[in-house]
Amino acid sequence: MDARPPLDIADPVAADIDADAVVAKVMRRLVPFLAACFVVAYLDRVNIGFAALSMNEALGFSPVVFGWGAGIFFVGYCALEAPSNYILERVGARRWIARIMVSWGIVSALMAIVWNEASFLALRFLLGAAEAGFAPGVILYLTYWVPARYRARCLGGFLMALPLATVIGAPLSGLLLATMDGAAGLAAWRWLFIIEAAPATLLGVAAYFYLPDKPENAAWLARGERAALQNLLDEESVESGAAGSHSPWRTLRDPQVLTLGLVYFGIVASLYGLGFWLPQIVDAFGYGALGTGLVTAIPYFFGAVAMALWSRHSDAAGERLRHAALAAALSAGGLASAGCVETPAASMIALSLASAGTLAAMPPFWTLPTAFLSGTDTAVGIALVNSIGNLAGFFGPYLVGWIKNATGEFSYALVALAAAPLVSAVVMIRLGKK
């Protein structure tokens, strides 16, 4: 398809190429497309929060049942993360990312036929299994293309999809709920799943034709550009002294990988504990479906700005741990404050701080696993960190639902949730001292 002849990385033409310009060209080509795919992925996993505004009442779901359904996605997701990344390393990113996207688009659309608790839980589990490996697969894929010193900015561009999915998706979801009820005899929340699932399948097909597996396959890079980029990646690998690949089982037991997984657990708990429940928190302010969609987007707008600025600052400073730790501490402070204030305006300010901290922590954090892993170890290690962290996708929403069900208030749940990113910040500070 887009394959080129074998690359001679000693090609003297590469010496005349500006490697920084080549990396910038790669990022312009790959990151927007991959971020668009992640926007769809994140929207498909959290649109359940908007569907719940009418679905829970229609089907008789309690907060605990909804918390289970929101979180069980991550059981299937985490169980298949490492195998998925291992397969991606073997068969190539183009084929495997396309497969992931088409399959999750189909399952997401099937959420429209949910009729009881069992079908709700089963389809959420299958959605997680179908999407497993996408985010860590893309993070692994970008290590094939982008040297470490650019990586926080690059990952920031990709992970920008997290806030953008809500900035775009929240008003869209609110609009669908406000206008589609009864169309063709279907409830609005069912239309929400059908309409928002379609882009995943379309982008999955596009990914098969758009994404080259490695720089050597990139028809849109000149021969000298490909050689210069590969030289830069090879030099960095030698300078870092990264060890060769080991058995995947050894990586699964690596203490550094496990520690980073636990750190990511705290960050993800705040991300999804807030993400799945924020529409219902805002809905309690009495803004209506469309107003709830617009107001829900506000914290994620500030999160997007914080992510972009903080990832650039991390690259400029050449420092990762303190940047991630400070952002996680801000997340904890925002969540705790949101649980202690009473007015809608004060709540939105505190929730915006929490969102900014959570999202800003991610780009510098994700540079850490690739700093000491190489080869197949990178594929397995990234997947394991993401798997452990995303178990919090079950823990966070369930914790909020359980406390809300027991107390009738979201405030206590937000204060409890703040402990997760606070622990992550403390662990990263201790790692920095070592």
C-alpha positions, -999 to 999 in steps of 0.1 A, spaced: 0 0 0 22 28 13 54 7 17 87 20 6 120 2 -3 141 -8 27 156 22 44 193 29 45 195 49 77 232 57 69 220 76 38 241 108 38 210 127 26 196 124 61 224 146 74 210 176 55 175 171 69 162 192 99 151 164 122 129 188 143 110 197 111 105 160 103 91 153 138 68 183 135 56 170 101 50 136 117 30 151 145 9 172 121 1 141 101 -6 115 128 -17 133 160 -49 151 148 -62 118 132 -54 97 163 -69 124 186 -101 124 165 -103 86 170 -98 90 207 -125 117 209 -149 91 195 -136 64 219 -140 86 250 -174 98 239 -186 63 233 -175 52 268 -189 81 287 -220 91 268 -237 67 292 -235 96 317 -259 117 295 -281 87 286 -286 81 323 -305 114 326 -335 96 311 -324 60 308 -321 54 345 -357 64 351 -370 46 320 -354 13 330 -355 17 368 -318 17 374 -306 28 409 -273 48 413 -256 16 424 -267 -2 392 -256 27 371 -223 28 389 -218 -9 381 -227 -4 345 -204 26 341 -175 8 357 -179 -28 343 -167 -14 310 -132 -14 325 -133 -50 336 -134 -62 299 -111 -33 289 -84 -41 314 -85 -78 310 -75 -75 273 -52 -45 273 -19 -64 275 -28 -91 249 -41 -64 226 -9 -44 227 11 -76 222 -9 -84 191 -5 -48 178 33 -51 181 31 -83 160 5 -75 133 10 -38 130 -9 -7 142 -28 -1 110 -47 -34 110 -52 -36 148 -64 -1 154 -88 -4 126 -102 -37 141 -106 -21 175 -125 9 162 -149 -10 140 -157 -35 167 -163 -10 195 -185 11 171 -208 -19 165 -211 -27 202 -217 10 211 -246 11 187 -260 -20 203 -263 -1 236 -295 13 220 -313 -20 226 -306 -22 263 -338 -33 281 -328 -44 316 -300 -46 341 -285 -77 327 -283 -64 291 -269 -31 303 -241 -48 322 -233 -73 294 -231 -47 267 -210 -24 288 -186 -53 295 -184 -61 257 -178 -25 248 -148 -25 271 -135 -57 256 -139 -43 221 -121 -11 228 -93 -27 248 -59 -17 236 -68 14 217 -52 41 240 -21 21 250 -18 9 214 -17 45 202 8 55 229 30 26 218 25 35 182 37 71 188 69 58 203 78 44 169 76 79 154 83 106 181 116 109 201 113 112 239 121 149 241 90 158 221 68 132 236 49 151 263 38 176 237 29 148 213 10 129 239 -7 161 250 -20 165 215 -33 130 215 -48 131 250 -64 164 242 -91 142 229 -103 135 265 -114 171 273 -124 178 237 -147 147 237 -167 164 264 -164 199 251 -179 187 218 -199 157 230 -216 172 260 -235 199 241 -242 173 213 -255 148 238 -277 174 254 -290 185 220 -299 149 211 -317 143 243 -336 176 239 -347 170 203 -347 133 194 -372 119 219 -399 99 201 -382 100 166 -391 68 148 -406 56 180 -373 55 199 -364 73 231 -338 100 229 -312 81 249 -314 53 224 -307 77 195 -278 90 215 -260 56 213 -269 51 176 -258 84 164 -226 87 185 -214 52 175 -213 58 138 -181 78 136 -161 50 153 -168 25 125 -161 51 98 -128 62 113 -119 26 118 -121 19 81 -102 52 74 -74 41 99 -67 10 78 -58 31 48 -44 62 66 -19 49 92 15 35 82 29 10 106 64 25 109 84 55 95 98 32 68 63 27 55 54 64 53 49 74 17 44 110 28 79 113 41 108 118 16 136 92 18 160 116 36 132 125 61 126 89 69 163 83 74 168 114 95 139 104 118 151 68 122 186 81 130 172 103 157 152 75 172 182 51 171 206 76 186 181 82 214 178 45 221 216 42 224 220 72 246 192 61 269 209 27 274 175 10 272 178 -27 277 166 -52 252 133 -69 254 127 -95 280 99 -121 285 65 -104 287 60 -122 321 91 -104 335 76 -70 324 43 -79 341 62 -83 374 85 -52 370 82 -31 402 85 2 383 57 -8 359 35 -18 388 42 14 407 33 35 377 1 15 373 -9 24 408 -1 60 403 -22 60 371 -50 44 391 -54 75 412 -54 98 382 -80 77 363 -102 74 394 -106 112 393 -111 113 355 -139 88 354 -154 93 388 -161 129 377 -167 121 340 -195 96 344 -213 116 371 -208 152 361 -239 154 339 -260 143 368 -242 167 392 -249 196 368 -284 184 360 -292 189 397 -286 226 392 -318 227 371 -304 237 337 -324 212 316 -309 187 290 -293 213 266 -281 235 294 -266 206 312 -247 197 281 -233 232 277 -223 236 314 -208 201 316 -183 212 289 -169 241 310 -145 221 332 -132 202 302 -125 234 283 -102 245 311 -88 210 313 -79 212 276 -61 245 281 -42 232 311 -32 200 293 -17 219 263 2 244 284 15 220 310 27 194 285 47 221 266 62 233 299 72 197 308 90 193 274 107 227 278 118 219 313 128 183 304 111 172 337 82 147 341 75 135 377 71 169 394 48 181 366 26 150 369 26 152 407 17 189 409 -12 184 385 -25 154 404 -24 174 436 -44 202 419 -70 175 409 -73 164 445 -77 199 458 -104 207 432 -124 176 440 -122 182 477 -133 218 473 -162 208 450 -175 187 478 -174 216 503 -190 244 484 -227 250 480 -234 273 450 -234 262 414 -208 288 404 -184 278 432 -189 241 423 -181 247 387 -149 266 396 -138 238 418 -147 211 393 -128 230 366 -97 230 388 -101 193 393 -105 187 356 -75 209 348 -53 189 373 -64 155 362 -59 162 325 -27 181 328 -11 152 347 -15 127 319 10 138 292 40 141 315 29 108 332 28 89 300 64 98 291 75 78 321 70 41 310 87 47 276 117 62 294 129 28 307 112 2 285 121 -9 250 109 -33 223 81 -57 233 86 -46 269 72 -12 259 41 -28 244 34 -49 274 45 -23 300 23 5 286 -7 -19 284 -2 -31 320 1 5 334 -30 14 315 -48 -17 327 -41 -11 363 -49 25 360 -82 19 342 -94 -5 369 -101 29 386 -126 34 358 -146 8 377 -137 20 412 -143 57 407 -178 56 392 -189 28 416 -175 47 446 -194 79 437 -226 59 430 -224 39 463 -218 71 484 -245 90 465 -270 61 471 -261 59 508 -261 96 516 -282 112 489 -254 137 482 -226 140 457 -205 162 480 -193 133 502 -185 113 472 -163 141 457 -143 145 489 -137 107 491 -127 107 454 -101 134 461 -80 108 480 -71 89 448 -52 116 429 -37 129 462 -21 94 468 -8 95 432 8 129 438 25 117 470 39 85 454 53 105 424 69 130 448 86 101 466 97 86 433 112 119 424 133 120 456 147 86 447 
